[in-house]
Amino acid sequence: MLDHIRVSGDGLCLTPILDALEKHVKDERTSLHVPGHHSGRLFYEGLSPWLGQALRIDVTELPGLDNLHATEGCILESQRLTASYYGADATYYSVNGATACIMAAIRACVTPSRRQVILLGPCHVSVWRGLVHADAEPIWVPSPWRPDLQAFESPQLSTLRAALKKHAHVACVVVTSPTYQGFVADVAGLAAVCHDADVPLVVDEAHGAHFGLHPLLPPHSVVQGADIVIQSPHKTLPCLTQAAWVHVVGDAARQRAVREALSFLQTTSPSYLLLASLDAAQAWLHIGREIAEVTLTTLAKFREQEPGRDPMRFWIPTGHHAASRRLADELHRHGMFLEFADATGALAIFGFGQHERELARFFTVYRAWQESEASPLRRSHTDSLEALYQLGSSEHVLRPRQVEEATGRLVPLAKAAGCVCKRAIAPYPPGVPAIWPGQLVSREAVRVLMRLRATGQTLIGIELGDQIEVCDD
């Protein structure tokens, strides 16, 4: 039933969780336990054909199947195999996505004497949740907006050095690499700067679980010196949605801190389907290099690889929603779906094992669209966006947890200068907050936001009637 993933070039791909589940299924014992579908015997007929044999391994913590919250058997062994592949001291599985891993990483680093967390460039909403959960104090270090790329610049080492020199109680530094669009940071350089200051580097590498699989791919962040690395294998590897893992480099104390923080954020009824898919993903890494090489070589026939980018992503900066939509619609007409298309651009994410004919069809449509858009695009709201993100980080008055606990009130945007923001204000696209909760709203920010509003730019966090929520005095 599960043998198709076992064989690798050097013998046997170890799949301890899958092995344990297969052994359990072969025992054919009567189910007197949860879940209520009892190995699929009782299931809605509209869904059961889609799930098929998978229902037989949707079980609970039975003898021989280990326990995610107290690993000592097959789950522990699988986690160790993953850690060994990436070169980490420990790896922990998550059935609550990278979100739980990011929150756990921040919580594991923050202590009563070190509450400051430096955040380099744009970050995922789970970082904010992690700050609230850990009662941390954020130090926002924004990256400049690049109109030509319709994306943010990668964090600069000099900027990080200055931030670490200025702040004395930093618990950790958090950076996203790669970004959603596939831009890769200088993680090795950032790690060196952090370690000079005796501060751990946490990398949100959710979109980079495939890094290091082949020399044509960027190296992953563990090998570059990061201390805690979060990955979502379901995004780029053969793995079920919602499954993630976190790699830890460091002593037993750091490993324990991450493990316990992650346990706090996960269900006590973890899905064995998700755990099995993580086990399968780590096994696939040992046999995936050849598939990756074929895919990357095929991609090279259609595009040149740009340094500092993930070759499995194709970011098309349009700066205009209509242009992005025209490309998305044309691809849809030819039977293809993009990851997204908005006013900044369009993103295609290629998959390992994708056929050359599929890639050829995509690039044929793309180039035809490119020719039809030959005249220079009017980049909507670019000047105002650039000005907004160049304002820099305003004063942080309240910690995230204090913001969440504070009562709020609505005030007109025009009169918000000097108020403490209660909800993030983010132009969409790109969807990255320009003002974070707990920060003072400056007069300059109000002017730029009102200018953006007047041009029709969507602004998340601004209510009908041009009001924003601020913390009550």
C-alpha positions in Angstrom: 0.0 0.0 0.0 2.8 2.4 0.9 5.8 0.8 -0.9 6.0 3.3 -3.7 8.1 5.8 -1.6 10.4 3.4 0.1 13.1 2.8 -2.5 16.0 5.3 -3.0 19.3 5.3 -4.8 21.2 4.2 -1.7 18.8 1.5 -0.5 15.9 2.3 1.7 14.0 5.5 2.4 13.0 5.3 6.0 9.3 6.1 6.7 8.8 5.2 10.4 5.3 6.8 10.8 4.0 5.3 7.5 5.5 1.9 8.6 3.7 2.0 12.0 0.4 3.0 10.3 0.7 0.2 7.8 1.4 -2.3 10.5 -1.6 -1.0 12.4 -3.9 -1.4 9.4 -2.7 -4.9 8.7 -3.6 -6.0 12.3 -7.3 -5.5 11.4 -8.4 -5.0 14.9 -11.9 -3.8 15.8 -12.1 -0.1 16.4 -13.4 0.8 19.8 -11.8 4.2 19.8 -12.0 7.6 18.1 -12.4 8.9 15.4 -16.1 8.3 14.9 -15.8 7.2 11.2 -14.0 4.0 12.5 -11.5 3.6 9.6 -13.9 4.9 7.1 -16.8 2.4 7.7 -19.1 5.3 8.5 -18.6 8.3 6.3 -20.6 10.6 4.1 -20.7 9.0 0.6 -20.1 12.3 -1.2 -16.6 12.6 0.4 -15.5 9.0 1.1 -14.6 8.2 -2.5 -12.1 11.1 -2.6 -10.4 10.0 0.6 -10.4 6.3 -0.1 -7.8 4.2 1.7 -6.5 7.3 3.6 -9.4 6.9 6.1 -7.9 3.7 7.3 -4.9 5.6 8.7 -6.8 8.5 10.1 -6.5 7.1 13.7 -5.6 8.2 17.2 -2.6 7.6 19.5 -2.8 3.9 19.7 -0.1 1.4 20.8 2.8 1.7 18.4 1.8 5.0 16.9 3.6 7.3 19.3 2.3 10.7 20.6 3.1 14.1 19.0 3.2 15.7 22.4 5.5 13.1 24.0 7.4 11.5 21.2 9.4 8.4 21.8 8.6 6.1 18.9 7.9 6.5 15.2 7.2 10.3 15.3 10.4 10.9 17.1 12.4 8.8 14.6 10.8 10.6 11.7 11.6 14.0 13.2 15.2 12.9 13.7 15.5 11.8 10.1 14.2 15.2 9.0 16.7 17.0 11.3 19.5 14.9 9.9 18.7 15.7 6.3 18.7 19.5 7.0 21.6 19.4 9.5 19.6 20.7 12.4 20.0 19.6 16.0 16.3 18.9 16.3 13.1 19.1 14.1 9.6 19.2 15.4 6.4 18.5 13.4 3.4 20.8 13.3 -0.1 19.9 12.3 -1.1 23.6 12.7 1.1 24.9 9.9 4.0 27.2 9.9 1.8 29.7 11.9 2.2 27.6 15.1 6.0 27.2 14.4 6.6 30.9 14.0 4.6 31.7 17.2 6.5 29.0 19.1 9.9 30.2 17.8 9.2 33.7 19.1 7.8 32.4 22.4 10.9 30.2 22.9 13.3 33.1 22.5 11.5 35.8 24.6 12.4 36.0 28.3 11.5 38.5 31.0 14.8 40.3 30.6 14.8 40.1 26.8 11.5 41.0 25.2 12.6 42.9 22.1 12.2 41.2 18.7 13.7 42.8 15.7 11.6 42.2 12.6 13.4 42.7 9.3 11.2 43.7 6.4 7.7 42.4 5.7 6.4 39.5 7.7 3.5 37.1 8.0 0.5 37.8 10.2 1.6 34.9 12.4 4.6 37.0 13.6 2.1 39.5 15.1 0.3 36.7 16.8 3.6 35.4 18.1 4.4 38.8 19.5 1.1 38.9 21.3 1.5 35.4 22.6 5.0 36.0 23.9 4.2 39.5 25.2 7.1 40.7 23.2 8.2 44.2 22.2 8.6 44.6 18.4 11.4 46.6 16.8 10.2 47.1 13.2 13.0 47.5 10.7 11.2 48.1 7.4 12.7 47.5 4.0 12.4 50.0 1.1 9.8 49.4 -1.6 11.2 48.7 -5.1 8.7 50.1 -7.7 10.6 48.3 -10.5 10.2 44.9 -8.8 6.9 45.7 -7.1 8.4 44.2 -4.0 10.5 45.0 -1.0 14.3 45.1 -1.0 16.1 42.3 0.9 17.2 43.3 4.4 20.6 45.0 4.6 23.3 43.8 7.0 24.2 47.4 7.9 20.6 48.1 8.9 20.5 45.0 11.2 23.9 46.0 12.8 22.5 49.4 13.6 19.3 48.0 15.1 21.3 45.5 17.3 23.6 48.3 18.4 20.7 50.6 19.3 18.6 48.0 21.3 20.2 46.2 24.2 17.5 43.6 25.1 16.9 41.8 21.9 15.5 38.2 22.2 15.8 37.3 18.5 15.8 38.6 15.0 13.0 37.4 12.6 13.3 37.6 8.8 11.3 36.1 5.9 13.3 34.3 3.3 12.3 33.5 0.7 9.5 36.1 0.3 6.2 35.1 -1.2 7.5 36.4 -4.6 10.6 34.3 -4.2 13.3 36.8 -3.2 16.0 35.3 -1.0 17.8 37.2 1.8 21.5 37.0 2.7 20.7 34.6 5.5 24.4 33.7 6.1 25.3 37.4 6.4 22.3 38.1 8.7 23.2 35.1 10.9 26.8 36.3 11.3 25.7 39.8 12.4 23.2 38.2 14.8 25.8 35.9 16.3 28.3 38.7 16.7 25.7 40.2 19.0 24.8 36.9 20.7 21.3 37.0 19.3 19.5 34.1 17.6 18.2 34.4 14.1 14.7 33.0 13.3 14.0 32.5 9.6 10.5 32.2 8.3 11.4 29.9 5.4 7.8 28.7 4.9 8.2 28.8 1.1 11.7 27.3 1.0 11.4 23.7 2.3 12.8 22.6 -1.1 15.9 24.8 -0.8 19.2 22.8 -0.9 17.6 19.9 -2.7 19.7 20.7 -5.8 22.7 22.9 -6.4 20.5 25.1 -8.8 18.3 25.9 -5.8 19.3 28.4 -3.0 20.8 26.8 0.1 18.4 26.4 3.0 18.7 28.6 6.1 20.0 25.9 8.5 23.2 25.4 6.5 23.5 29.2 6.3 23.7 29.5 10.1 20.2 30.4 11.2 19.2 29.2 14.7 15.5 28.4 14.2 14.0 27.8 10.7 10.4 27.3 10.0 9.3 25.6 6.8 6.0 24.6 5.2 6.7 21.5 3.2 3.2 21.5 1.9 4.0 24.6 -0.1 6.8 23.2 -2.2 7.1 19.5 -1.4 4.7 16.5 -1.8 2.9 17.0 1.5 -0.6 17.7 2.7 -1.8 21.2 3.3 -1.4 22.4 6.9 1.7 20.3 7.6 4.9 22.1 8.7 8.1 21.6 10.6 10.5 23.7 12.6 14.3 23.1 12.7 16.3 24.1 15.8 20.1 24.6 15.9 21.3 24.9 19.5 21.6 23.3 22.9 19.0 21.2 24.7 17.6 24.3 26.4 16.7 25.9 23.1 15.3 22.7 21.8 13.1 22.2 24.8 11.9 25.8 24.7 10.7 25.4 21.1 9.2 22.0 21.7 7.2 23.1 24.7 6.1 26.3 23.0 4.9 24.4 20.0 3.1 21.8 22.1 1.2 24.7 23.7 -0.1 25.8 20.2 -1.1 22.4 18.8 -4.2 20.3 19.1 -4.1 17.3 21.4 -5.7 15.3 18.6 -3.1 15.7 15.8 -4.1 14.2 12.4 -2.1 11.1 11.5 -2.7 11.9 7.9 -0.7 15.1 8.3 2.0 13.4 10.3 2.2 10.6 7.7 2.5 13.3 4.9 5.4 14.9 6.8 7.0 11.5 7.1 6.5 11.0 3.3 7.9 14.4 2.6 11.1 13.8 4.5 11.5 10.5 2.7 10.9 12.1 -0.7 13.8 14.6 -0.1 16.2 11.6 -0.4 14.8 10.6 -3.8 13.8 14.0 -5.1 17.1 15.4 -6.4 16.8 13.7 -9.8 13.2 15.0 -10.2 14.3 18.4 -9.2 17.2 18.4 -11.7 14.8 17.5 -14.6 12.4 20.2 -13.6 15.1 22.9 -13.1 16.8 21.9 -16.4 13.5 22.1 -18.2 12.8 25.5 -16.7 16.1 26.8 -17.9 15.0 26.2 -21.5 12.3 28.9 -21.0 13.8 31.5 -18.6 17.1 32.7 -17.3 17.7 32.2 -13.6 18.2 35.4 -11.7 20.5 35.5 -8.7 18.8 35.9 -5.3 15.6 34.3 -6.4 13.9 30.9 -6.2 13.9 29.4 -9.7 10.6 27.6 -8.9 8.8 30.9 -8.8 8.1 33.3 -11.6 7.3 36.8 -10.4 5.9 39.2 -13.0 5.8 42.7 -11.7 3.0 44.6 -13.5 2.2 47.5 -11.2 -1.3 47.4 -12.5 -4.3 45.2 -11.6 -5.7 45.2 -15.1 -2.5 43.9 -16.7 -2.2 41.2 -14.0 -5.8 40.1 -14.6 -5.4 40.0 -18.4 -2.5 37.5 -17.9 -4.5 35.5 -15.3 -7.6 35.4 -17.6 -5.5 34.3 -20.6 -3.8 31.5 -18.6 -7.2 30.4 -17.3 -8.6 30.3 -20.8 -5.7 27.9 -21.6 -6.4 25.7 -18.5 -3.9 27.2 -16.0 -4.3 28.8 -12.6 -1.8 31.3 -11.2 -1.0 31.5 -7.5 -2.3 35.1 -7.5 -2.6 38.2 -9.7 -3.2 41.7 -8.2 -2.1 45.3 -8.7 1.5 44.6 -7.9 1.9 41.6 -10.3 1.3 38.0 -11.0 3.0 34.9 -9.4 3.4 31.4 -10.9 4.7 28.7 -8.7 6.1 25.7 -10.6 6.1 22.2 -9.2 8.7 19.4 -9.3 7.8 16.8 -11.9 5.8 19.3 -13.9 5.8 18.2 -17.6 7.7 20.2 -20.2 4.6 20.6 -22.3 2.9 22.3 -19.3 5.8 24.7 -18.8 5.9 25.4 -22.6 2.2 26.2 -22.7 2.6 28.6 -19.8 5.6 30.5 -21.3 3.9 30.6 -24.7 0.9 32.4 -23.1 3.1 34.6 -21.0 5.2 35.8 -23.9 2.1 36.5 -26.0 0.7 38.5 -23.1 4.1 40.3 -22.7 4.0 41.4 -26.4 0.5 42.7 -26.0 1.6 44.7 -23.0 4.6 46.2 -24.9 3.7 49.8 -24.0 5.0 51.0 -20.6 2.6 50.1 -17.9 1.2 52.8 -15.7 2.2 51.6 -12.2 -0.8 52.5 -10.1 -0.1 54.4 -6.9 3.6 53.6 -7.0 4.9 57.0 -5.9 2.6 57.1 -2.9 3.3 53.5 -1.9 7.0 54.2 -2.1 6.7 57.3 0.0 4.6 55.5 2.6 7.0 52.7 3.1 10.0 55.1 3.1 8.6 56.9 6.2 10.3 54.3 8.4 9.1 52.8 11.6 7.2 55.2 13.9 7.4 55.2 17.6 6.0 52.0 19.3 4.0 53.1 22.4 2.3 49.8 23.3 3.4 46.2 23.1 1.2 43.9 21.0 -0.4 42.2 23.9 -1.3 45.6 25.4 -2.8 46.7 22.1 -5.0 43.5 22.0 -6.2 44.2 25.6 -6.9 47.9 25.0 -10.3 49.2 24.2 -10.6 50.9 20.8 -12.5 53.8 19.2 -12.9 55.0 15.7 -11.5 58.4 14.6 -11.4 60.1 11.2 -8.1 59.4 9.4 -7.6 63.1 8.9 -7.5 63.6 12.7 -5.6 60.4 13.6 -2.1 62.0 13.9 -0.7 61.4 17.4 -3.1 58.5 18.1 -1.9 54.9 18.8 -3.0 52.5 16.1 -5.2 49.7 17.2 -5.4 47.7 13.9 -2.7 47.5 11.3 -3.1 49.7 8.3 -1.9 48.1 5.1 -2.2 49.2 1.5 -3.4 46.2 -0.6 -1.5 45.2 -2.5 1.1 44.5 -1.3 -0.8 43.8 2.0 2.2 44.6 4.2 1.3 47.0 7.1 2.7 50.5 6.9 1.5 51.2 10.4 1.4 48.4 13.0 -0.8 48.2 16.0 0.8 50.0 19.0 2.5 52.5 16.8 1.9 56.3 16.8 0.2 57.6 13.6 2.4 60.4 12.3 1.2 63.5 10.3 3.3 62.4 7.4 1.6 59.0 7.3 -1.9 60.5 7.5 -1.0 62.7 4.5 0.3 59.8 2.4 -2.6 57.5 3.4 -5.2 60.2 2.4 -3.4 60.6 -0.9 -3.6 56.9 -1.5 -7.2 56.8 -0.5 -8.0 59.5 -3.0 -6.5 57.5 -5.8 -8.7 54.5 -5.0 -6.0 52.3 -3.4 -7.4 49.7 -1.1 -6.3 50.3 2.5 -6.9 47.4 5.0 -7.6 48.8 8.4 -9.5 51.9 7.3 -13.2 51.7 7.8 -16.1 53.2 5.8 -16.1 56.9 6.2 -12.3 57.0 6.3 -12.0 56.1 9.9 -9.4 54.0 11.7 -9.5 52.2 15.0 -7.1 53.6 17.6 -6.4 52.7 21.3 -8.6 54.6 23.7 -6.9 57.0 25.9 
